[in-house]
Amino acid sequence: MQVAGGDHSFGREDPRPAETVRTDAPRFHRAGCACKDPDVTPARPADPRPNPSDDDTDVRNRLIDAAETSYLRRGVTRTTVEDVAKVAGVHRTTVYRYFQTKNDLLASVILRGSREMLIQARRELEGEGRFGDRLLAALDGAIESVTQSRWFESMFTADNLGMTVAGTAAEEVLNSVADLLTPFIEDARQRGEVRADLDSRQAVEWLNRIARMMLLELAADAPDALRGAERRDVLRRFVLPAFLP
């Protein structure tokens, strides 16, 4: 018995040339192999978030819808992130992926809910007539628009007021109102229809306080809550003079 080429061939020499091991040949790993190839860049894990270009807006709106429903059922202060997730049919980590805090979610609900109010106010401010009359119509119309929203009573209650007006929501709504009103105030100043020393930001904050007070009284169904023509008369006699030269 001969041994040739390292192969036990039982008397026959293997005619095949010895195999040359190529060091530059591509390397393959078996499934489940833990070996690492330094020449291969591992694939990055898939992003667990929905495709921002397709789904983010839909998911955010779905969560805001769920929050509105939860606020109506349980009130703002008693609603938890778990409540919102359950209504939306998602895990609570999904809620935190889009809204870092409970107050961020509340702010988004109020901002979306206030959109119609801002549209109504802009419509009045862009109308005909003197600035004072347009401002009166915008303020009264905005208050009425908020009272007609389905989340009005759940937001403006004694239990919820502090959370509603003290956090991110109040600041963002106030900034939106300021962005809307300031150009109209400045234009009226140029035409001599408002006081030259009027501070636009302070004026917006003051109007916001007045509107909030009236809305709280309406939500509480207070007997002296101002409505309709009576509210417009009070705004004309006591609010507008602060703007006029």
Buried (B, 14 or more C-beta within 10 A) or exposed (E): EEEEEEEEBEEEEEEEEEEEEEEEEEEEEEEEEEEEEEEEEEEEEEEEEBEEEEEBEEBBEBBBBBBBBBBBEEBBBEBEBEBBBBBBEBEBEBBBBBBEEBBBBBBBBBBBBBEBBBEBBBEBBEEEEEBBBBBBBBBBBBBBBBBEBEBBBBBBBEEBBEBBBEBBBBEBBBEBBBEBBBEBBEEBBEEEBBBEEBEBEEBBBBBBEBBBEBBBBBBBEEEEBBEEEEBBEBBBEEBBEEBEE
